[in-house]
Amino acid sequence: MDDLMIDGTNSSPLVKLDASRGLAQLAGESYPENAFDFFEPIALWMRRFIAEETQPLLLELRLSYLNTSSTKCLVDILDELDEAYGKGRDVRVVWYCDKRNERARESAEEFGEDIDLPFEVVLEESAQ
Amino acid sequence: MPNGVIDIYKLRMDLMVENILICFNGPFSHSIIEEIGRAVRQYLESDEEPPSSVTDVFAVFVELAQNVQAYASGLKDCGAGRALDAGTLVIGRSGEHFTVSAGNVIRRTDMPSLSSRLDELRILDRDGLKRLYKERLRAPRAAEGGAGLGLIDAARRAAAPLAYKVSDIDEQFLFFSLTVLV
């Protein structure tokens, strides 16, 4: 299946979804004008990856800020990945945060609270 | 307005007396929100505020601004020349804290549901707000109905209950002001 690449902007993250490596990366801030439009192709890619591929998926996030609409979209994606994990797929999430920003860490950890898939928050010297 | 000159000095002094750092009044667009957001963040970072406070002020600013933009865009065609789609955004200082405020024109008929939502948030504690936030996060999109999650997120980041004020405009419209102490 195809990879998906989207350049980052001031209010939307860089997106690199690499099917052959099973690596999905999102980096930057997310408060686009229409979060549902922005996240839809990402959600579709994830759904296709789960349906068509068999290799493990690693989701690497360096999202320093998400507005509430983006948060809702990401939670929907994580819920779908969690369902796949429940059915035996190898899916995990690593979220990198700036170690100085306690609030960003708390928000990242909250995403992992209601799902069962392996979800790790890693503190970095600077996530920017 | 003598000689057709607007007294900017007086306006500036009024802003300073109220401890207002940044103020915008006019129609919002996404790029304006990005630019003011950048200015807010630069100001806070140059002031050496802790990263968590910068994130909270920025986050509340984004939610309030995007709520106003979303609501105001629905009023664009309602009142020619009456600036119904113009919003006002104010970032100020209040002692150790910052205030993020937003104001916009709203239909009288929309006020009861908005005020009941705000009053519901005002009495919840930190855990109650978190529970409500998570509940709404997984609610179907249609049921959420704008200004839901954004207000809860603002309330969670706030140092005091959300404060709001309603002013009369005419028989059809009100002016709604919301202030979040961060």
Interface residues (C-beta under 8 A of the other chain):
Chain A: N10 S11 Y31 P32 E33 F36 S64 Y65 N67 T68 S69 T71 K72 V75 D79 D98 R100 N101 E102 R103 A104 D114
Chain B: H30 I33 E34 G37 R38 P50 P51 S52 T55 D56 F58 A59 V62 E63 Q66 K134 L137 R138 R141 E144 L149 G150 I152 D153 R157
